Amino acid sequence: MYNLPTINTSLNKSDLKVIAESFVIQVDESGKSIESMELLTKMDYLIKEIKANKEFIEIVRDQISKSGSNVITSTGTKIELAEVGIKYDYTNCGDKVHQNLLADKEFIESKIKDRETFLKAIPDDGFDSFDEDGVVFKIYKPTKISTSSIKTTLSR
């Protein structure tokens, strides 16, 4: 198989990039790409769960606050207190202009969605249409653009 790299606090971004490149080479040579993707998916899930854990966040915030508002580790990683995900609730502002703009936005978004649905249904060879002045022009269905990737789903 291959050896998973040891990750520790002494590594910097350049080190991690080299490790990642080495890992890909090992995976290619081992023929264990499916197992590797499964392992990475599980590691990614684990990391996200830990970083989203409110207790963990509070423990780290408490430790940082003892030193001020941020900590810079010996390898240069900066960990800082931050307010994230700030949102504003405009419903109680009483601003008629804002309310009217939101209504216009909903109307326009609905019209755009309807038009996009129409455009997707156009035949491959196009469709003759005309503008306000009666000038005929040809419209075509939109081009599909995608990026090939891999989707992984963990079982419960």
C-alpha positions in Angstrom: 0.0 0.0 0.0 1.5 3.4 1.0 2.4 5.2 4.1 0.3 8.1 5.3 2.4 11.1 6.0 2.8 12.2 9.6 1.2 15.5 10.1 2.6 17.6 12.9 2.7 21.3 13.9 6.2 21.8 12.6 5.0 21.6 8.9 4.4 24.8 6.9 2.4 25.2 3.7 5.3 24.4 1.5 6.0 21.2 3.4 2.3 20.2 3.1 2.4 20.8 -0.6 5.4 18.5 -1.0 3.7 15.8 1.1 0.5 16.1 -1.0 2.5 15.7 -4.2 4.4 12.7 -2.8 1.1 11.1 -1.6 -0.3 11.4 -5.2 2.8 9.7 -6.6 2.5 6.9 -4.0 -1.2 6.4 -4.8 -0.5 6.2 -8.5 2.3 3.6 -7.9 0.2 1.6 -5.5 -2.9 1.4 -7.6 -5.0 2.2 -4.5 -6.7 5.3 -5.7 -10.2 4.2 -4.6 -9.0 3.3 -1.1 -7.1 6.6 -0.9 -10.1 8.7 -1.9 -12.2 6.9 0.7 -9.6 7.6 3.4 -9.3 11.2 2.4 -13.1 11.6 2.5 -13.2 10.2 6.0 -10.3 12.4 7.1 -12.0 15.5 5.6 -15.2 14.6 7.4 -13.4 14.1 10.7 -11.6 17.5 10.4 -14.8 19.3 9.5 -16.6 17.7 12.4 -13.9 18.7 14.9 -13.6 22.3 13.5 -17.4 22.7 13.7 -17.6 21.4 17.2 -18.8 24.3 19.4 -17.0 22.9 22.5 -13.7 22.6 20.6 -14.1 26.2 19.2 -14.7 27.5 22.8 -11.7 25.7 24.1 -9.5 27.2 21.4 -11.1 30.7 21.7 -10.5 30.6 25.5 -6.9 29.7 25.0 -6.3 32.4 22.4 -8.1 35.1 24.5 -5.5 34.4 27.3 -2.9 35.7 24.8 -4.9 38.6 23.3 -6.8 38.2 20.1 -4.5 36.0 18.1 -1.7 33.5 18.4 1.1 32.9 15.9 2.7 29.5 16.2 6.4 28.7 16.0 5.9 27.8 12.3 4.0 31.0 11.5 0.4 29.7 11.6 -1.9 32.5 12.7 -4.9 31.6 14.8 -7.1 34.5 15.7 -10.4 35.3 17.2 -12.9 36.4 14.6 -16.6 37.2 14.2 -17.7 35.2 11.2 -21.0 34.7 9.4 -22.4 38.1 10.3 -25.8 38.7 8.8 -28.2 41.6 8.9 -32.0 41.3 9.3 -33.7 44.1 7.3 -37.3 43.1 8.1 -37.7 45.6 10.9 -36.1 48.6 9.2 -39.4 49.9 7.8 -37.7 51.0 4.6 -40.2 51.0 1.8 -37.4 51.5 -0.8 -35.6 48.4 0.3 -38.9 46.4 0.4 -39.7 47.6 -3.2 -36.3 46.6 -4.4 -36.6 43.2 -2.9 -40.0 42.8 -4.6 -38.4 43.9 -7.9 -35.5 41.5 -7.4 -37.9 38.5 -6.8 -39.9 39.4 -9.9 -36.7 39.8 -12.1 -35.3 36.5 -10.7 -38.5 34.7 -11.5 -38.5 36.1 -15.1 -34.8 35.1 -15.5 -35.6 31.6 -14.3 -38.5 31.3 -16.7 -36.4 32.6 -19.6 -33.5 30.2 -18.7 -36.0 27.3 -18.7 -37.2 28.4 -22.1 -33.6 28.7 -23.5 -32.7 25.2 -22.3 -35.6 23.8 -24.2 -34.6 25.3 -27.6 -33.8 22.8 -30.3 -30.1 22.1 -31.0 -30.3 23.9 -34.4 -31.6 27.1 -32.8 -34.8 29.0 -32.9 -35.8 32.1 -34.8 -37.0 35.0 -32.7 -37.5 38.7 -33.2 -36.9 41.9 -31.2 -39.2 44.8 -30.5 -38.6 46.3 -34.0 -39.5 43.0 -35.7 -35.9 42.2 -36.6 -35.4 38.4 -36.8 -32.5 36.8 -35.0 -31.5 33.3 -34.1 -31.2 32.1 -30.5 -29.6 28.9 -29.4 -29.8 26.8 -26.2 -27.1 27.5 -23.6 -23.9 25.6 -23.6 -23.5 23.1 -20.8 -20.3 23.7 -18.8 -19.1 21.3 -16.2 -16.0 20.3 -14.4 -15.2 16.6 -14.1 -14.5 15.6 -10.6 -15.3 12.9 -8.0 -18.2 12.8 -5.6 -17.9 10.8 -2.4 -20.6 10.0 0.1 -19.9 8.4 3.5 -22.4 5.8 4.8 -24.1 6.7 8.1 
